[in-house]
Amino acid sequence: MPAIKGFLSRTLKNIKDSASNDGAIVPEQPMWELPPPNPPKSKNPPRILIVGAGSRGGAFGRAIYSSTNGCVAAVAEPIEFKRRAFGRKHIWGLGEPREGEEFTGWKEFMEWELRRRERAREGKDVPEGVDGVFVCTLDELHAEIITGLAPLNLHLLCEKPLATRLQDCLRIYKSLRPEGPMSPPTTLFGIGHVLRYSPHNTLLRKLLLEDEAIGEIISIEHTEPVGWWHFSHSYVRGNWRKESTTAPSLLTKSCHDIDFVMWLLCSPPRGLDRPPHLPSKVTSTGSLYYFKPSRKPKLAGNATNCLSCPAEKECQYSARKIYYDMGLKRGITSWPVSVVEPEIEECLSTEGIEAAEKRLMQHLGEDYTTEMSQAEIDSRSWYGRCVYEAGNDVCDDQSVTITWEDEALPKASTGSDSTIRHAKTAVIHMVAFTDKICERRSRIYGTKGELETDSNTIKIYDFASGEAKTHRPHLAAGGHGGGDGGLARQFVLAIDAVKNHGMDVAEAQRTFVGCTLTDVIRSHAMVFAAEDARKRGEVVDWAEWWDKEVKGLL
């Protein structure tokens, strides 16, 4: 225990301290006011395998180096260009990969790892293995990968959502808790609910739950503005356009917004030994309102691809405008342009803008025909396809209402004089048609004040004094307002605590990750319950739904 306490003390001090240019120590400030420096390096830093070298794998690769005391040790990716580009950037540099640094997929890694362990048991020299795996593949592959890797007993972090079907979420749970839900965890688990880990939201939760800056929360209005062209890229033309091949947009886009609200209204504040305040009811409405054939401009006629459409110049969703005029023409070779053509950056740097434009337009000009099978059409994205003829079916506007009832606290609960948790309501709105892209905004109403936040500032209005106060949290670099780096940081710190400092897995999960596997299942289950409510046009009783759909299967 002394070693663990010393490790925690050093880590927390490192988070709070920062050196100025002249070497003086800056006074201690919370992490939401200053960017936290990297944690202290260990002699045996946590080693991470990234499965999936796409945009999310790249984001976590950058976050591991910029925000953690670990290292990316290996990559598993079937597309050679992506795998090699990722490896050069994060693992082997300008040299060649060594044994155990690259794999064509997770199955090849698993076979190699089993052989490596067998050779080690025989006393042979073997390359060092990995401590943890970040799963950053397509959503529909998560369940197969996690359940397949579970027997290796490695620490796992999965990009959100956990899986595209509730049954697969529960299958993952059981693979990671083979001895049952009451058994202690033997490995760490993290989920890509990055909203929990940004400096902005860390401060927001403290203000609401620990400081009670607006008293007891009565209700929340939370909006996720997806962004007009972002929605067309990902959920009309892109990977997540059809529920039958992926999942509802509420899951693929907004599951961490549901989790964010559950984190604020369900999970107890730090230091309070009490069970979560579970919801009572959930309902939802929404539909595909706009991106469908009935909305197609008459001028477009029978055209199904932007490059041959007579309405292209007047259409705001023109693929040429989104990927070339707003992207490549301005020197942007990252997302979303790189999703259309993964090699666009190299093409631009080696062959010039004309060659890069030509290659981009070749991809945008691709279209499917009536002769193609539906399976062939669904197997890939079509980024030049007309947004009104894209075969998409996921909601472009959806609202979810979750309610909580008054609930008496168990007598064993500590840390508060209150004996009851009061009723409250949350309304979550996912909307495609916004100028802002994923810059969440919320209004939170309390018994003593009102809070407004827009992902940049937090404004609090106090009823009694009539005064308003504005907080400006540190705007961290990286994705999701620093949430990508924050999650990577905390998860790798948890691995380090277990690997190098003897900390118990459950304690490391609680101390650093702050989210259990049960929390993950609960917030995902809420998404599926909301979808059931929307499709049936019903108000779903949470307790009844949980007992029927989840509890009996765990």
Steps between C-alpha positions, in 0.01 A plus 500: 500500500779759569623455144149559363449809717835637388412439137163673538660792681762549229242468221256747653784744573619473142150578375478812716854635459636661189830675444522850345770595248740619771466175692279635780208289614162637402251497793280191509193532280232249402555309176210679333686834532843384379598228254633214716861400426571143400504252791843385620653228288538152646801276443259256334245725329166348403516357148190535282380319188270705275252286305374709208718775350218724381409844627421387856805276520711794386335729755582262785850443364565874522333522840715222647818690412374848585311424822619176662804323642452203268601417145344354188678167459311338211225548243252255347345623175407309182559790257875512438522873424318592821702251705836621368409869527388450861812300584737759354327776695461324836720190525802429276564838337710493181627148561326167451263336749644241733335176603180565690452859380256451210217260427243475223224459756413408856492128424858504374601686815321246720673207329837672536436584865404142586819375333704768680364393837567134425860577401541705818380206710765287327765745618572645155577865430190673371404856407322700767122473486234766544311595814187642342301514179305794355224372268439767235337307217157526344224476762360172373837326556538593868317199645698242305832666583440552873354155564784352295772685692341457844680170579837679467416695817627830359366840601250614235368836386230505232395790285132587538254344456584178679302303241216556255254259664399466863559125487859561393553750782388234747718239328799730547411547866487127563829440318671752729324374814495122441455432870187713519414865572596476868851373426786752534641627169836360393563755225425866443235605253437836338247633250530792261255717693747785471256769620571385857867593468519851352611787727169675426280212611721411796444851633131494407436184703690640799298822491172311482551203732776595744459878528122488437539833322133506393361292785325175417461431130140512382548453127753498216463598135797359310556541126750327277535707184640248253558755223328517163789375283641267768169315515492466120858366503463240773129416525370548145790407273732337752546192714212567739221571249293184549372345819500154342877509435607699807258636761260790571662845491407548866747220576774570244500877552338583831567208735757711683246782534263257668793386715589863578151565636499172693840596645354828628164374625555134580856457633563635852761773566852404600536397861136402552442133568162459342344302215412669171169684476333290233251650251132419512379555142628579151329608181624617162382651175687551174526401139681546171353839416711632216749273322254303288372495139192714569732792587705476180501824293315474169800642318702193599277275294618139491860580597638290783857635514607857571758521220236437233211685665352816338415632848855459635594869492191600702515208746661558839562128529707485181781250556731723297430792734537299821812300417680725252392863545471477880775240532782417261501841330575653840781255566295269724611140454375365835141400586265502312706516179728217611195278552416535130862444391732370774813577295403860420768657723782308335356567154483874565853519640664291227290572190337838565150642521388407147581131549339503845184665361483245219530209741238649733256553211549142384374381837214751510391395152447139606136397515295184527246372250187290503707206376697487826385281786383666820780328688757653265344845535489475880859376524654845455436873511413713197615854572391649167150355523199733501393553862136454396571165331750345743285217638552629853241441770636626836339791685626849417309655791412324824407591856518282810334577833619319813328547835599417855266468798550583868705223658588438864869443559612174660585541867857388434565796267743756637629847431176697490230618741232438239293184532336526158600561140239706324328471164661655192475494122744502209425579137770407248471634144712371213463722194675492163414849382744723682792726422698378802654154471481294819537807725245388756286751683292455811267688731472360849233623740544471876323602818745785563611603154533433130804384305575544130790341316613488138811277523718810542361693796282419800265777615325478837211725604433516874136565592560638850774750415395577146863463397645312205841334488679366195758219512738453209655153525825424324424424133715192452636399162397178336157357439186560707638796691789300640282199576707271276818590684326492836366148450831369364683663791278351770486153348877475451554635853275220624708241313818653643355485853424129462815407310765699685352597836307195617159664505194276500314499168169609654669787684681615185174483305327713761788743561611570144233385254205597722261287298424131549394241247156505662481877438585435135225240465248727675554800271495286186186326624337842537561564129335171406210569735452843340496341156239249614291791630534691172413208275204388711375849579498412869628621833740232620517411868875476565493247784268264313699536178833439678371190678370353175771600252817517709497370856394149422766464232803618696 
